Amino acid sequence: MNLDIRVPIGMLFLSLGGLLAGFGAVTHFTNPALYARSLGVNVNLWWGLVMIAFGAAMYYYGRRAVAAQADPSESTSTSTSLEA
């Protein structure tokens, strides 16, 4: 089984970042006083977007590595089966 650890980590960061960014987007309009302590910066939204970007990069590079591992094995198994 070709499972790279970057794939589940990427999915984890994508889901948690989506939840955090969604919470930040909703509370930005419904409760702006929540961000008074951070000088009006919507920390939840920005860090959620950072987590989404990091998770997307981890997922992309993990899937790319799995696909690169799968391609050479398919071509060698096809060529050996044709020779036999």
C-alpha positions as CSV (number, residue, x, y, z in Angstrom):
1,M,0.0,0.0,0.0
2,N,1.4,3.3,-1.1
3,L,0.4,5.8,1.6
4,D,2.5,8.9,2.2
5,I,2.1,10.5,5.6
6,R,1.7,13.9,4.0
7,V,-1.7,12.8,2.6
8,P,-3.6,12.4,6.0
9,I,-1.7,15.3,7.5
10,G,-2.8,17.5,4.6
11,M,-6.4,16.3,5.0
12,L,-6.2,17.1,8.7
13,F,-4.9,20.6,8.1
14,L,-7.4,21.2,5.3
15,S,-10.4,20.3,7.5
16,L,-9.2,22.1,10.6
17,G,-8.2,25.2,8.6
18,G,-11.6,25.2,6.9
19,L,-13.4,25.0,10.2
20,L,-11.2,27.8,11.7
21,A,-11.5,30.0,8.6
22,G,-15.3,29.4,8.5
23,F,-15.6,30.4,12.2
24,G,-13.5,33.5,11.5
25,A,-15.6,34.5,8.5
26,V,-18.9,34.1,10.4
27,T,-17.8,35.8,13.6
28,H,-16.3,38.7,11.6
29,F,-19.7,39.9,10.7
30,T,-21.8,38.7,13.6
31,N,-19.5,39.5,16.6
32,P,-16.7,42.0,15.6
33,A,-16.1,42.8,19.3
34,L,-14.5,39.4,19.6
35,Y,-11.4,40.7,17.8
36,A,-11.0,43.8,19.9
37,R,-8.2,42.2,21.9
38,S,-6.2,41.5,18.7
39,L,-6.5,45.1,17.5
40,G,-9.3,44.3,15.1
41,V,-7.3,41.6,13.3
42,N,-9.4,38.5,12.5
43,V,-6.9,36.0,13.7
44,N,-9.1,33.0,13.2
45,L,-9.7,33.8,9.6
46,W,-6.1,34.4,8.7
47,W,-4.7,31.4,10.5
48,G,-7.4,29.3,9.0
49,L,-6.3,30.4,5.6
50,V,-2.7,29.6,6.5
51,M,-3.7,26.1,7.6
52,I,-5.7,25.6,4.4
53,A,-2.7,26.6,2.3
54,F,-0.3,24.3,4.3
55,G,-2.8,21.4,4.2
56,A,-3.3,21.8,0.4
57,A,0.5,21.8,-0.1
58,M,1.0,18.7,2.0
59,Y,-1.9,16.9,0.3
60,Y,-0.6,17.9,-3.2
61,Y,3.0,16.8,-2.6
62,G,1.8,13.6,-0.9
63,R,-0.5,12.6,-3.7
64,R,2.2,13.5,-6.3
65,A,4.8,11.3,-4.5
66,V,2.3,8.4,-4.4
67,A,1.5,8.8,-8.1
68,A,5.2,8.9,-9.0
69,Q,5.8,5.7,-7.1
70,A,2.8,4.0,-8.8
71,D,3.8,4.9,-12.4
72,P,7.2,3.1,-12.7
73,S,5.8,-0.1,-11.1
74,E,2.9,-0.3,-13.6
75,S,5.2,0.2,-16.6
76,T,7.7,-2.5,-15.4
77,S,4.9,-5.0,-14.6
78,T,3.4,-4.5,-18.0
79,S,6.7,-5.0,-19.8
80,T,7.5,-8.1,-17.9
81,S,4.1,-9.6,-18.6
82,L,4.5,-9.0,-22.3
83,E,7.9,-10.8,-22.4
84,A,6.7,-13.9,-20.6
